[in-house]
Amino acid sequence: MSDIPVSNTIPETTLNAEVPPTPEELKSKFVKYAMRNMVKKGAKSLKHFALSAIGLMTLFVGLAYLSR
């Protein structure tokens, strides 16, 4: 007989490599990375959000004025 031990379990790396992540897992990873990025950039994200909101409101008010 050989001296190599035999294991009845499958290594985790083999299990993870064969099973693709579900769409829910991918979505949660994306949200996690997006939130981390937003927290990391802080004021820059808020500034861009504010500029986008002001731009959209200006567009809507301008279109309402032109279409009256």
C-alpha positions as CSV (number, residue, x, y, z in Angstrom):
1,M,0.0,0.0,0.0
2,S,1.1,3.6,-0.5
3,D,1.8,6.1,2.3
4,I,-0.3,8.9,0.7
5,P,-3.3,9.8,2.8
6,V,-6.6,9.7,1.0
7,S,-9.1,12.5,1.8
8,N,-12.9,12.1,1.4
9,T,-13.4,15.8,0.9
10,I,-13.1,17.9,-2.2
11,P,-10.8,21.0,-1.9
12,E,-12.7,24.3,-1.8
13,T,-10.8,25.7,-4.8
14,T,-12.2,22.9,-6.9
15,L,-15.7,23.6,-5.8
16,N,-15.4,27.4,-6.4
17,A,-13.8,27.0,-9.8
18,E,-16.6,24.9,-11.2
19,V,-19.6,26.8,-9.9
20,P,-20.2,30.2,-11.6
21,P,-21.5,33.0,-9.3
22,T,-25.3,33.6,-9.4
23,P,-26.7,36.9,-10.8
24,E,-27.6,37.9,-7.2
25,E,-24.0,37.4,-6.0
26,L,-22.7,39.4,-8.9
27,K,-25.2,42.2,-8.2
28,S,-24.3,42.3,-4.5
29,K,-20.6,42.4,-5.4
30,F,-21.2,45.3,-7.8
31,V,-23.2,47.2,-5.2
32,K,-20.5,46.6,-2.6
33,Y,-17.7,47.9,-4.9
34,A,-19.8,50.9,-6.0
35,M,-20.6,51.9,-2.3
36,R,-16.9,51.5,-1.4
37,N,-15.9,53.7,-4.3
38,M,-18.5,56.3,-3.4
39,V,-17.4,56.4,0.2
40,K,-13.7,56.6,-0.9
41,K,-14.3,59.5,-3.2
42,G,-16.8,61.3,-0.8
43,A,-17.1,64.9,-1.7
44,K,-16.4,64.3,-5.4
45,S,-19.4,61.9,-5.7
46,L,-21.7,64.4,-3.9
47,K,-20.5,67.2,-6.1
48,H,-21.2,65.2,-9.3
49,F,-24.6,64.2,-8.0
50,A,-25.5,67.8,-7.2
51,L,-24.3,69.0,-10.7
52,S,-26.3,66.2,-12.3
53,A,-29.5,67.1,-10.3
54,I,-29.1,70.8,-11.1
55,G,-28.5,70.0,-14.8
56,L,-31.6,67.8,-15.0
57,M,-33.8,70.4,-13.3
58,T,-32.5,73.1,-15.6
59,L,-33.3,70.8,-18.6
60,F,-36.9,70.1,-17.4
61,V,-37.6,73.8,-16.6
62,G,-36.2,74.8,-20.0
63,L,-38.3,72.3,-21.8
64,A,-41.4,73.3,-19.9
65,Y,-40.7,77.0,-20.7
66,L,-40.2,76.2,-24.4
67,S,-43.3,74.0,-24.7
68,R,-45.8,76.3,-23.0
